[in-house]
């Protein structure tokens, strides 16, 4: 998920993610960088750390770099909702764009991503409050309900995904609100504590032998015979392979990727602990939640069941004070009127990596491997793509993916995309209101 001048481990409630209370970020890193490595990974979030774990266990000398504290970006800032990513596009539209065979392969791999992260957490014993809680996605307009029902049926037919519809008359069994016009439930979706999950992955990668270095921003990648030299703020590393895993924090390091990535800002607030019984009434099944609006909101209970974590577009949150987050509190009150005026403990923002085709991408450009572009569903996708891109470096056939042969599009006006995002969001908000 730019950070708002965040100091890792800081206590400012309007810049420090709630997740950092239980999983604080690294404050500094004085360890010297090695001169050489088999693989240098740029970006120590879910993607890079997952890749480092696979490579280190395969016996490779891995150096994992981050421009700030490892995981300080989206990997410890997101809402902790775990899904397949299949809800990002309508099945019929995907079939029309890609053909039924390709659409089926992509959707089934999305489902595999969801299973993969649950298996990884269980197998490795990562203590991150992982719970298969299911997802309720509410319809913000009555006409969305039938369209959603058709899409859920298509998803079942094409990818074997189990779901069920909840009409408005029965909605209160899922959510203590009359705001939506019914919705769908995906029972296999899950929640976790993203800070703890990233910390667990990082501990595993280090235990496997990966060398992790924060505050070591990569500033250049240059060819050096059959390999590369990665120049950082703290020194240079010669390496055989490079993986770029920067997603929403992708800058100009690899121009090919910069022309294909759009940064979108998102923000989350955390309520103060609510009175006993409130969460039971508002979120009786403790699911993760979303909606069908173009400028959507997403929310969930905290792992301890005492707070609501509410996310949406950044709005004025980059101001870095309580006023900047009032639009999220207002959205929460529209859905849950009894929370109007409820005290907010704090909020934070971060960067999401979007692509022009709304698809994640992995591959190789000029000999540099990359995996990024999760479009707001990065917890399971990033973990999966990190595993896949590492196996591609190893030459492991299990690195094959249905996403391998997707064209990674740019746009003639890519250079204006970031500055255009607020205008696009304003247009979407207008359309939602109409």
QUIPE-V279046 format. One record per backbone hydrogen bond with DSSP energy under -0.5 kcal/mol. NH is the residue of the N-H (numbers start at 1). CO is the residue of the C=O. E is the energy in kcal/mol with one decimal. If there is no record, write none. Layout:
NH:CO:E  NH:CO:E
This chain:
5:3:-1.6  8:6:-0.6  10:7:-2.8  15:12:-1.7  16:12:-1.8  17:15:-0.6  20:17:-1.5  21:18:-1.7  22:19:-0.6  23:19:-1.5  37:238:-1.9  38:61:-2.1  39:61:-2.0  40:241:-2.3  41:63:-3.0  42:40:-0.5  42:243:-3.1  43:41:-0.7  43:65:-2.5  49:45:-2.6  50:46:-2.2  51:47:-2.4  52:48:-2.5  53:49:-2.1  54:50:-1.8  55:51:-2.5  56:52:-2.8  57:53:-2.0  58:54:-0.9  59:56:-1.6  60:55:-2.3  62:60:-0.9  63:39:-2.6  64:211:-3.2  65:41:-3.1  65:63:-0.5  66:213:-1.6  72:69:-2.5  76:71:-0.5  76:73:-1.6  77:74:-1.5  78:74:-1.7  82:190:-3.1  83:81:-0.6  88:85:-1.6  89:86:-1.0  94:90:-2.2  95:91:-2.6  96:92:-2.2  97:93:-1.9  98:94:-2.9  99:95:-2.6  103:99:-2.6  104:100:-2.6  105:101:-2.0  106:102:-2.5  107:103:-2.6  108:104:-2.6  109:105:-1.9  110:106:-1.8  111:107:-1.9  112:108:-2.0  113:109:-2.0  114:110:-1.4  115:111:-1.7  116:112:-2.7  117:113:-2.0  118:114:-1.3  119:115:-2.4  120:116:-2.6  121:117:-2.4  122:118:-2.1  123:119:-3.2  124:120:-2.6  125:121:-0.8  126:121:-1.7  127:125:-0.6  128:126:-1.2  131:191:-2.5  133:131:-1.4  134:189:-3.0  135:186:-1.7  136:288:-2.3  137:135:-0.5  137:184:-2.5  138:136:-0.6  138:290:-2.5  139:182:-2.8  140:138:-0.6  144:141:-1.5  145:142:-1.4  146:142:-0.5  147:143:-1.0  148:144:-2.6  149:145:-2.4  150:146:-2.2  151:147:-2.0  152:148:-2.8  153:149:-1.9  154:150:-2.2  155:151:-2.5  156:152:-2.0  157:153:-2.5  158:154:-2.9  159:155:-2.2  160:156:-1.4  161:155:-1.3  164:185:-1.6  166:183:-3.4  170:167:-1.7  171:168:-1.2  173:170:-1.5  174:171:-2.3  175:171:-2.2  176:282:-2.3  177:175:-2.2  181:139:-2.8  183:166:-2.1  184:137:-1.8  185:164:-2.6  186:135:-2.3  187:185:-0.7  189:186:-1.4  190:82:-2.7  191:131:-2.3  192:80:-2.0  193:128:-3.3  194:192:-0.8  197:193:-2.6  198:194:-2.6  199:195:-2.3  200:196:-2.4  201:197:-2.3  202:198:-2.7  203:199:-2.3  204:200:-2.0  205:201:-2.5  206:202:-2.5  207:203:-2.5  208:204:-1.7  209:206:-1.4  210:205:-2.4  211:62:-2.9  212:210:-0.6  213:64:-3.0  215:68:-1.9  216:66:-3.1  219:231:-3.3  220:231:-1.4  222:229:-2.4  224:227:-2.5  227:224:-1.9  228:239:-3.1  229:222:-2.6  230:237:-3.0  231:220:-2.7  231:229:-0.6  232:235:-2.9  233:217:-1.5  235:232:-1.0  237:230:-2.3  238:35:-3.0  239:228:-2.7  240:37:-0.9  241:38:-1.7  243:40:-2.4  244:369:-2.7  245:42:-3.1  245:243:-0.6  249:246:-3.1  250:247:-1.5  251:249:-0.5  257:254:-1.3  258:254:-2.0  259:255:-1.9  260:257:-1.8  261:257:-0.7  261:258:-0.6  262:354:-2.9  264:262:-0.5  264:352:-2.5  266:350:-2.3  267:312:-2.9  268:348:-2.5  269:310:-2.7  270:346:-2.5  271:308:-2.4  272:343:-2.4  274:306:-3.2  278:275:-2.0  281:277:-1.6  282:278:-2.7  283:279:-3.1  285:174:-0.5  286:283:-1.9  288:134:-2.0  289:299:-2.5  290:136:-1.9  292:138:-1.4  296:294:-1.1  298:311:-2.1  299:289:-1.7  300:309:-1.5  301:287:-0.6  302:307:-2.1  305:302:-2.3  309:300:-2.9  310:269:-2.4  310:308:-0.6  311:298:-3.7  312:267:-2.4  314:265:-1.1  316:324:-0.6  317:314:-2.8  319:316:-2.4  320:317:-1.8  324:321:-0.9  325:322:-1.4  326:323:-1.2  328:325:-1.0  329:325:-1.5  330:326:-2.2  331:327:-1.9  332:328:-2.4  333:329:-1.9  334:330:-1.7  335:331:-1.7  336:332:-2.9  339:336:-2.6  340:337:-1.8  342:339:-2.6  345:270:-2.1  346:270:-1.2  347:13:-2.2  348:268:-2.1  350:266:-2.2  352:264:-3.5  354:262:-3.0  354:352:-0.7  356:260:-0.5  356:409:-0.5  358:355:-1.0  361:372:-2.9  363:370:-2.1  365:368:-2.6  368:365:-2.3  369:242:-2.4  369:367:-0.5  370:363:-2.3  371:244:-1.7  372:361:-2.5  375:353:-2.5  377:374:-1.6  381:377:-0.8  382:378:-1.9  383:379:-1.2  384:380:-2.3  385:381:-3.1  386:382:-2.4  387:383:-1.7  388:384:-2.4  389:385:-2.9  390:386:-1.7  391:387:-1.8  392:388:-1.8  393:389:-1.8  394:390:-1.8  395:391:-0.8  395:392:-0.7  396:391:-2.8  399:396:-2.4  400:397:-1.8  404:401:-1.7  406:403:-1.2  409:407:-1.0  414:411:-2.1  416:413:-1.7  417:414:-1.4  420:416:-1.5  421:417:-1.0  421:418:-0.8  423:420:-0.6  424:420:-2.3  425:421:-2.6  426:422:-2.0  427:423:-2.0  428:424:-2.6  429:425:-2.6  430:426:-1.8  431:427:-2.4  432:428:-2.7  433:429:-2.2  434:430:-1.6
